Every structure is written in C-alpha cells, then in structure tokens.
Amino acid sequence: MTTLIYEASIPIWKNFLDNLSMQLDKAVVYADAKNIEHSVILNARLYPNMLSLMQQVQMATDQAKNAASHLAGLEVRKFENMEINFSELQARILKTISFLETITLQQIEGSEKRDIRVCISSRTASCSQRVKRRCSPGVHLSFMAHDLQFELQ
C-alpha cells in the first residue's frame, strides 16, 4: 500500500506542478503577444466567484506541499503568499517541486494507517483518504481550468 500511496501522490503532484509551470510560460507568451499587462492575466478569473490565477497557483502549491508533509509525518511548511508576478510564481512552483523531491518512499511508509487533522476543519481523515479525495482532485482542477483558458484563446 505504501508504494501505491507514494506513486499516487508525489510523482503526480510533481507532474502537475511541471505542467502548471508550462502553462504559466504560455500565459506570459500570450500576454506579451497581445500586449496585455501580466497583472491582468495573474488576476484573471474564469468565473466571478473563482480565485485569481495567482491565488490558484498558490493554492495548488500549498495543497501539494501540505499533503506531502502530512503523508511523510512532517510539520507543514508555510509559504507566504507574497508573489506578484510570473517569475515569483515560477519560483514558488520550483520551491514546491524541490520540497516534493525530498520526500522518500520510506517517509510515507505506514501513512495509510495514520490519521491526520487538517487545521481548517476539525475533521480527521486517514492519509490515504486525503490523497484520494482531497489533494489530487483539487490540484488537478486548478491546472485544468487555467489550461483551458489559455488553450481556447
């Protein structure tokens, strides 16, 4: 089970973040080609009540980093949301990927039996439930939504 949880999390999140980084590169090229200020793209929303692209990137990196920390039994690192441009968002993605690369299969061993408590709610879930139900879908939807925006235009 340990290998399954590791393979269903760390490499997948790294791949998602690599893809997100490529989408941000596309956004820069698009904005430059259309003479759109980068801040307009970074603050864009697909729907009025949706978070901005910048906030979506921050959340995606936080989800991957936090879930990996929980799986490995580590204290969750806090990344301040101070990014204001594409290069700073790219640095945040790289920082998150670098952190994910430090997580080993041995650190995740036994995590399927461990309960975790997430600070934003008092609910408890097993690590394997968190991977299956919370982390990957949220990260995937963030990437997918912004991928569609830049591919369609």
Residue frames relative to the residue before (quaternion, step in Angstrom):
aa qw qx qy qz dx dy dz
M 1.0000 0.0000 0.0000 0.0000 0.00 0.00 0.00
T 0.6029 0.5878 -0.3574 0.4040 3.59 1.04 -0.75
T 0.6551 0.5024 -0.3150 0.4682 3.56 0.87 -0.92
L 0.6361 0.5376 -0.3254 0.4477 3.57 0.97 -0.85
I 0.6758 0.4738 -0.3025 0.4768 3.60 0.85 -0.90
Y 0.6380 0.5123 -0.3343 0.4677 3.59 0.93 -0.80
E 0.7105 0.4646 -0.2637 0.4581 3.58 0.78 -1.04
A 0.6809 0.4724 -0.2845 0.4821 3.60 1.15 -0.57
S 0.7385 0.3962 -0.2287 0.4953 3.57 1.21 -0.06
I 0.7910 0.3768 -0.2293 0.4240 3.58 0.05 -1.28
P 0.7202 0.4172 -0.2923 0.4709 3.68 0.62 -0.93
I 0.6217 0.5426 -0.3412 0.4502 3.59 1.07 -0.71
W 0.6782 0.4847 -0.2970 0.4657 3.58 0.87 -0.93
K 0.6178 0.5281 -0.3478 0.4674 3.58 1.02 -0.72
N 0.6535 0.5095 -0.3078 0.4675 3.57 0.96 -0.87
F 0.6383 0.5192 -0.3241 0.4670 3.61 0.93 -0.87
L 0.6890 0.4784 -0.2897 0.4610 3.57 0.88 -0.90
D 0.5960 0.5355 -0.3569 0.4803 3.60 1.09 -0.64
N 0.6656 0.4978 -0.2956 0.4710 3.58 0.95 -0.89
L 0.6302 0.5256 -0.3326 0.4648 3.56 0.99 -0.79
S 0.6250 0.5396 -0.3290 0.4582 3.57 0.99 -0.82
M 0.6583 0.4974 -0.3044 0.4760 3.59 0.98 -0.84
Q 0.6399 0.5174 -0.3288 0.4634 3.59 1.03 -0.73
L 0.6289 0.5151 -0.3392 0.4734 3.58 1.04 -0.68
D 0.6066 0.5366 -0.3468 0.4731 3.59 1.07 -0.69
K 0.6441 0.5134 -0.3104 0.4746 3.58 1.00 -0.85
A 0.6362 0.5368 -0.3265 0.4479 3.57 1.00 -0.80
V 0.6358 0.5180 -0.3238 0.4718 3.59 1.01 -0.80
V 0.6553 0.5042 -0.3091 0.4699 3.59 0.89 -0.93
Y 0.6558 0.5167 -0.3047 0.4584 3.57 0.93 -0.92
A 0.6736 0.4966 -0.2965 0.4602 3.58 0.84 -1.00
D 0.6677 0.4968 -0.3059 0.4624 3.57 0.92 -0.87
A 0.6616 0.5158 -0.3057 0.4503 3.59 0.96 -0.86
K 0.7520 0.3674 -0.1916 0.5126 3.59 1.06 -0.74
N 0.4064 -0.7322 0.4471 0.3144 3.59 1.32 0.10
I 0.3609 0.6956 -0.5183 0.3424 3.54 0.91 1.02
E 0.4820 -0.6553 0.4919 0.3102 3.56 -0.89 0.90
H 0.5663 -0.6269 0.4189 0.3328 3.56 -0.97 0.86
S 0.6220 0.5611 -0.3485 0.4206 3.59 1.02 -0.72
V 0.5896 0.5629 -0.3704 0.4453 3.59 1.12 -0.58
I 0.6723 0.4745 -0.2898 0.4887 3.59 0.93 -0.89
L 0.6737 0.5130 -0.3020 0.4380 3.59 0.88 -0.92
N 0.7386 0.3784 -0.2200 0.5127 3.58 1.10 -0.62
A 0.4164 0.7241 -0.4542 0.3098 3.59 1.30 0.12
R 0.1379 -0.7512 0.6421 0.0655 3.51 -1.26 0.66
L 0.4369 -0.6797 0.5153 0.2858 3.58 -1.07 0.65
Y 0.7712 0.0858 -0.0308 0.6300 3.55 1.22 -0.52
P 0.6478 -0.5847 0.3100 0.3774 3.62 -0.95 0.79
N 0.7609 0.3627 -0.2315 0.4857 3.63 0.90 -0.74
M 0.4891 0.6492 -0.4302 0.3927 3.59 1.27 0.25
L 0.5346 -0.6014 0.4775 0.3529 3.56 -1.15 0.50
S 0.5896 -0.5789 0.4293 0.3645 3.56 -1.22 0.50
L 0.6804 -0.4632 0.3663 0.4341 3.56 -1.29 0.31
M 0.6439 0.5291 -0.3291 0.4440 3.59 0.91 -0.88
Q 0.6848 0.4726 -0.2837 0.4767 3.59 0.91 -0.91
Q 0.6130 0.5466 -0.3457 0.4538 3.58 1.08 -0.68
V 0.6460 0.5008 -0.3183 0.4802 3.59 0.99 -0.81
Q 0.6407 0.5191 -0.3242 0.4637 3.58 0.94 -0.84
M 0.6735 0.4902 -0.2942 0.4686 3.58 0.93 -0.88
A 0.6409 0.5299 -0.3311 0.4459 3.59 0.95 -0.83
T 0.6750 0.4700 -0.3016 0.4822 3.59 0.92 -0.84
D 0.6352 0.5243 -0.3316 0.4601 3.59 1.02 -0.75
Q 0.6435 0.5240 -0.3341 0.4468 3.59 0.91 -0.83
A 0.6777 0.4830 -0.3000 0.4662 3.58 0.83 -0.93
K 0.6803 0.4978 -0.2830 0.4574 3.58 0.88 -0.98
N 0.6951 0.4817 -0.2803 0.4542 3.58 0.85 -0.96
A 0.6656 0.4945 -0.3091 0.4657 3.58 0.89 -0.87
A 0.6383 0.5145 -0.3309 0.4674 3.59 0.97 -0.79
S 0.6337 0.5271 -0.3265 0.4626 3.57 1.00 -0.79
H 0.6536 0.5073 -0.3093 0.4689 3.58 0.92 -0.89
L 0.6649 0.5104 -0.3092 0.4493 3.58 0.87 -0.91
A 0.7330 0.4205 -0.2257 0.4847 3.56 0.98 -0.85
G 0.4626 -0.6966 0.4372 0.3312 3.58 1.26 -0.09
L 0.4655 0.6735 -0.4374 0.3721 3.57 1.17 0.61
E 0.5604 -0.5502 0.4812 0.3895 3.52 -1.27 0.34
V 0.4729 -0.6799 0.4838 0.2829 3.57 -0.96 0.88
R 0.3397 -0.7275 0.5639 0.1933 3.54 -0.87 1.02
K 0.3088 -0.7417 0.5649 0.1883 3.57 -1.07 0.71
F 0.1305 -0.7415 0.6542 0.0713 3.54 -0.93 0.99
E 0.3648 -0.7173 0.5491 0.2257 3.57 -0.73 1.03
N 0.3845 -0.7185 0.5335 0.2265 3.57 -1.02 0.78
M 0.2150 0.8149 -0.4989 0.2020 3.55 0.50 1.24
E 0.4442 0.7181 -0.4475 0.2947 3.60 1.24 -0.04
I 0.0665 -0.8133 0.5776 0.0202 3.57 -0.99 0.84
N 0.7784 0.2227 -0.1538 0.5664 3.61 1.23 -0.02
F 0.7191 -0.4633 0.3080 0.4165 3.53 -1.31 0.23
S 0.6646 0.5111 -0.3298 0.4339 3.60 0.87 -0.82
E 0.6468 0.5010 -0.3217 0.4766 3.59 1.05 -0.67
L 0.6275 0.5084 -0.3369 0.4840 3.60 1.07 -0.66
Q 0.6268 0.5232 -0.3323 0.4722 3.58 1.03 -0.77
A 0.6398 0.5162 -0.3249 0.4676 3.60 0.99 -0.78
R 0.6340 0.5214 -0.3279 0.4676 3.59 1.03 -0.77
I 0.6379 0.5140 -0.3243 0.4730 3.59 0.95 -0.83
L 0.6650 0.5011 -0.2997 0.4656 3.58 0.88 -0.93
K 0.6312 0.5290 -0.3221 0.4669 3.59 1.01 -0.81
T 0.6626 0.4963 -0.3002 0.4739 3.58 1.00 -0.82
I 0.6457 0.5054 -0.3185 0.4756 3.58 0.94 -0.86
S 0.6337 0.5289 -0.3283 0.4593 3.59 0.97 -0.82
F 0.6404 0.5046 -0.3218 0.4814 3.58 1.01 -0.78
L 0.6524 0.5209 -0.3208 0.4474 3.60 0.87 -0.92
E 0.6479 0.5338 -0.3156 0.4423 3.58 1.05 -0.73
T 0.6248 0.5270 -0.3505 0.4572 3.61 1.20 -0.28
I 0.5893 0.5794 -0.3648 0.4289 3.60 1.22 -0.38
T 0.1650 -0.8047 0.5670 0.0605 3.56 -0.78 1.07
L 0.6652 -0.4834 0.3977 0.4072 3.52 -1.32 0.34
Q 0.6421 0.5422 -0.3227 0.4355 3.59 0.99 -0.82
Q 0.6403 0.5259 -0.3326 0.4504 3.60 1.04 -0.69
I 0.7028 0.4580 -0.2585 0.4791 3.57 1.07 -0.70
E 0.4436 0.7103 -0.4463 0.3153 3.57 1.25 -0.32
G 0.8222 0.2078 -0.1863 0.4961 3.55 -0.84 1.04
S 0.4689 0.7078 -0.4366 0.2974 3.60 1.21 -0.12
E 0.5775 0.5999 -0.3834 0.3995 3.59 1.15 -0.47
K 0.6908 0.4537 -0.2690 0.4946 3.58 1.25 -0.39
R 0.6172 0.5768 -0.3273 0.4234 3.57 1.27 -0.33
D 0.3013 -0.7200 0.5922 0.2005 3.57 -1.06 0.77
I 0.1390 -0.7718 0.6140 0.0896 3.54 -1.14 0.64
R 0.2325 -0.7361 0.6165 0.1553 3.55 -1.21 0.53
V 0.2416 -0.7727 0.5751 0.1180 3.53 -0.75 1.11
C 0.5357 -0.6945 0.3867 0.2850 3.56 -0.77 1.07
I 0.6723 0.5158 -0.3229 0.4215 3.63 0.95 -0.69
S 0.7662 0.1243 -0.1313 0.6166 3.55 1.27 -0.11
S 0.4805 -0.6709 0.4742 0.3069 3.54 -1.18 0.37
R 0.4273 0.7125 -0.4602 0.3131 3.55 1.26 0.18
T 0.2420 -0.7401 0.6105 0.1448 3.52 -1.21 0.61
A 0.0262 0.7825 -0.6213 0.0313 3.55 -1.03 0.80
S 0.5240 -0.5954 0.4830 0.3710 3.54 -1.18 0.45
C 0.6359 -0.5340 0.3881 0.3998 3.56 -1.19 0.47
S 0.6614 0.5010 -0.3294 0.4505 3.59 0.91 -0.80
Q 0.6181 0.5238 -0.3503 0.4700 3.62 1.06 -0.63
R 0.6377 0.5324 -0.3302 0.4482 3.58 0.98 -0.82
V 0.6555 0.5026 -0.3163 0.4664 3.58 0.93 -0.84
K 0.7120 0.4757 -0.2662 0.4425 3.58 0.83 -1.00
R 0.8205 0.3294 -0.1333 0.4478 3.56 0.78 -1.01
R 0.8034 0.3438 -0.1632 0.4580 3.57 0.95 -0.64
C 0.7677 0.4412 -0.2410 0.3974 3.54 0.56 -1.15
S 0.7406 0.4364 -0.2641 0.4374 3.55 0.52 -1.08
P 0.6717 0.4887 -0.3467 0.4356 3.66 0.75 -0.81
G 0.6649 0.5086 -0.3194 0.4440 3.60 0.88 -0.84
V 0.6495 0.4926 -0.3145 0.4863 3.55 0.94 -0.84
H 0.6668 0.5154 -0.3129 0.4380 3.58 0.85 -0.95
L 0.6722 0.4990 -0.3104 0.4503 3.60 0.89 -0.87
S 0.6114 0.5440 -0.3571 0.4503 3.58 1.00 -0.70
F 0.6881 0.4728 -0.2849 0.4710 3.56 0.86 -0.95
M 0.6660 0.5275 -0.3067 0.4291 3.55 0.88 -0.97
A 0.6571 0.5254 -0.3246 0.4322 3.60 0.85 -0.88
H 0.7208 0.4222 -0.2627 0.4829 3.59 0.84 -0.88
D 0.5621 0.5716 -0.3880 0.4547 3.58 1.14 -0.49
L 0.6555 0.5170 -0.3066 0.4573 3.58 0.92 -0.88
Q 0.6363 0.5494 -0.3421 0.4199 3.57 0.92 -0.86
F 0.7556 0.3938 -0.2296 0.4703 3.58 0.77 -0.95
E 0.6295 0.5303 -0.3430 0.4526 3.61 1.11 -0.50
L 0.6901 0.5021 -0.2861 0.4358 3.59 1.03 -0.73
Q 0.6866 0.5205 -0.3032 0.4072 3.61 1.01 -0.57
